[in-house]
Each structure stands twice: as C-alpha cells, then as structure tokens.
Amino acid sequence: MPAGPPLSWRPQQSAGPASLRPGGTAATRADPVQLRLELLKDQPRARKVMETVVQIVEWNRQRDGRGLGLAYSDAFGTH
C-alpha cells in the first residue's frame, strides 16, 4: 500500500482577502498591511509577527515587475 500524507489537507484561515499587494486591493484600495493589522487588533503576538515580516521584506520598497503577497495563519496555535 502506498504511503500517503499523515494528515488530510485542509485550507487554512487567513487574516483578510487571499490576494493583496502593496498599494491596496482592487476592491477597497485598503493597504493590505494595515488591513491585516486591523484584523489582528486583539492578537498582539500575531500583530508582532506581521510587523516583523513587513520590516524584514521591506514591504514598501518598489519592485520592478514583481509583487509581494501577504497572508497570515495561526493554524494549530502556532505563528
């Protein structure tokens, strides 16, 4: 019998819409970082994770022909 994955796959919850980029969403023109920070307002540890990632990747730096995606999940109680 072939070995399969130890757990079945299931989609993860994320903080906000799945497809956001620097400069805002097409629908809301909201800043994706600020949107997620607002969604995480009651979760200080999660906010710190997001703020640290934004700083490390230099979120606001212009990238010619490239974009960044941003998502957050605290599945299984981890960050």
C-alpha positions, 0 to 999 in steps of 0.5 A: 500500500502506498504511503500517503500524507499523515494528515488530510489537507485542509485550507487554512484561515487567513487574516483578510482577502487571499490576494493583496499587494502593496498599494491596496486591493482592487476592491477597497484600495485598503493597504493590505498591511494595515488591513491585516493589522486591523484584523489582528487588533486583539492578537498582539503576538500575531500583530508582532509577527506581521510587523516583523515580516513587513520590516524584514521584506521591506514591504514598501520598497518598489519592485520592478515587475514583481509583487509581494503577497501577504497572508497570515495563519495561526493554524494549530496555535502556532505563528 
